[in-house]
Amino acid sequence: MSRISRNISIVLRAERLIAQRHVAVAARRTGFYAAAGLAVGLAVIMLNVAGFFWLSGTLSKPLAAVIMAGVNLLLALVLALLANLQNAQADTTAAVELRDMALQDIETEIKDTLSEARNTVTGIRRDPLGALTPDAISAILGILIKYAKRRKDKPEQ
């Protein structure tokens, strides 16, 4: 059973590492999306200013505002593409493999334990006294040894 508890511990640790990595990537993605949103907001403001200047008159002010809006939109596009490139898969590959190995080991251990239990039940059905005698003798001897040690260690009164 110690292998099962060790493997369960490994599975839980691996899952925690995977979750932490996903949270870190989500936080980074959120930052990029926020920056892209800010750039889009600036682009919208600049487009509004450009439209105002374009309607109001001279060509140089609106042209500058349109260029700035185009640059802001391009920046927003680049930031959104960077956000989509963030991926936790490469960082969590080792943890996923470790988790899968531990789960496979747990499955094997459970199958072995069930097989031993079936064999024990089969042995008890065939020869109940013969199957139980070694276990009973070892349990009785263990109790007798403990009792003898206690009597030996206990000072006479």
C-alpha positions in Angstrom: 0.0 0.0 0.0 3.0 2.3 0.5 3.5 2.3 -3.3 -0.1 3.3 -3.8 0.1 6.2 -1.3 3.5 7.3 -2.8 2.0 7.3 -6.3 -1.1 9.1 -5.2 1.2 11.7 -3.7 3.2 11.9 -7.0 -0.1 12.3 -9.0 -1.3 15.1 -6.7 2.1 16.9 -6.9 2.1 16.6 -10.7 -1.4 17.9 -11.0 -0.5 20.8 -8.8 2.6 21.6 -11.0 0.4 21.4 -14.2 -2.3 23.6 -12.6 0.4 26.2 -11.5 1.8 26.3 -15.0 -1.6 26.8 -16.6 -2.3 29.6 -14.2 1.0 31.3 -15.0 0.3 31.1 -18.7 -3.3 32.4 -18.2 -1.9 35.3 -16.2 0.6 36.1 -19.0 -2.1 35.8 -21.6 -4.3 38.1 -19.6 -1.5 40.7 -19.6 -1.1 40.5 -23.3 -4.9 40.7 -23.9 -5.0 43.7 -21.6 -2.2 45.4 -23.5 -4.0 44.6 -26.8 -7.2 46.0 -25.4 -5.4 49.2 -24.4 -3.9 49.5 -27.9 -7.4 49.0 -29.5 -8.8 51.6 -27.1 -6.0 54.0 -28.2 -6.7 53.1 -31.8 -10.4 53.9 -31.4 -9.6 57.2 -29.7 -7.1 58.1 -32.5 -9.7 57.1 -35.2 -12.2 59.4 -33.5 -9.7 62.2 -33.4 -8.7 61.5 -37.0 -12.3 61.6 -38.1 -12.8 64.9 -36.3 -9.6 66.4 -37.8 -10.5 65.1 -41.2 -13.9 66.6 -41.1 -12.6 69.9 -39.7 -10.1 70.8 -42.2 -6.5 70.4 -42.8 -4.9 67.3 -44.2 -1.8 66.9 -42.0 -3.6 66.5 -38.7 -6.0 63.8 -39.8 -3.3 62.0 -41.7 -1.2 61.9 -38.6 -4.1 60.7 -36.5 -4.9 57.9 -39.1 -1.3 56.8 -39.1 -1.2 56.7 -35.3 -4.5 54.7 -35.3 -3.0 52.3 -37.8 0.0 51.8 -35.7 -2.1 51.2 -32.6 -4.2 48.7 -34.5 -1.0 46.9 -35.7 0.3 46.9 -32.2 -3.0 45.4 -30.9 -2.8 42.7 -33.6 0.8 41.8 -32.6 -0.1 41.6 -28.9 -3.1 39.4 -29.6 -1.0 37.1 -31.7 1.6 36.9 -28.9 -1.2 36.1 -26.4 -2.4 33.2 -28.6 1.2 31.8 -28.9 1.4 31.3 -25.1 1.1 27.6 -24.4 1.6 25.6 -21.2 1.9 22.3 -23.0 5.6 22.4 -23.5 6.2 23.4 -19.9 4.0 20.6 -18.4 5.1 17.7 -20.6 7.4 16.2 -17.9 4.8 16.6 -15.2 2.1 14.9 -17.4 4.4 12.0 -18.1 5.2 11.6 -14.4 1.5 11.7 -13.5 0.7 9.1 -16.1 3.5 6.8 -14.9 2.3 7.1 -11.3 -1.3 6.3 -12.3 -0.1 3.3 -14.4 1.9 2.1 -11.4 -1.2 2.5 -9.1 -3.2 0.5 -11.6 -0.6 -2.3 -11.7 -0.4 -2.4 -7.9 -4.1 -2.6 -7.5 -4.3 -5.4 -10.1 -1.5 -7.3 -8.3 -3.3 -6.9 -4.9 -6.6 -8.1 -6.4 -4.7 -11.1 -7.9 -3.2 -11.9 -4.5 -6.6 -11.6 -2.9 -8.1 -14.0 -5.5 -5.3 -16.5 -5.0 -5.7 -16.3 -1.2 -9.5 -16.9 -1.5 -8.9 -19.8 -3.9 -6.4 -21.3 -1.5 -8.8 -20.9 1.5 -11.5 -22.6 -0.5 -9.3 -25.6 -1.4 -7.6 -26.0 1.9 -8.9 -23.7 4.6 -6.7 -25.0 7.4 -3.6 -25.2 5.3 -4.0 -21.6 4.0 -4.7 -20.1 7.3 -2.2 -22.0 9.5 1.0 -20.1 8.5 -0.7 -16.8 9.2 -2.2 -17.9 12.4 1.1 -19.4 13.6 3.1 -16.3 12.8 0.5 -14.1 14.5 0.6 -16.3 17.7 4.4 -16.3 17.6 4.5 -12.6 17.3 2.2 -12.1 20.3 4.3 -14.6 22.3 7.5 -12.8 21.4 6.1 -9.4 22.4 4.8 -10.9 25.7 8.2 -12.5 26.4 10.1 -9.2 25.7 7.8 -7.3 27.9 8.3 -9.8 30.8 12.0 -9.7 30.2 12.2 -5.9 30.2 9.8 -5.5 33.2 11.8 -5.5 36.4 10.7 -8.0 39.1 8.8 -6.3 41.9 
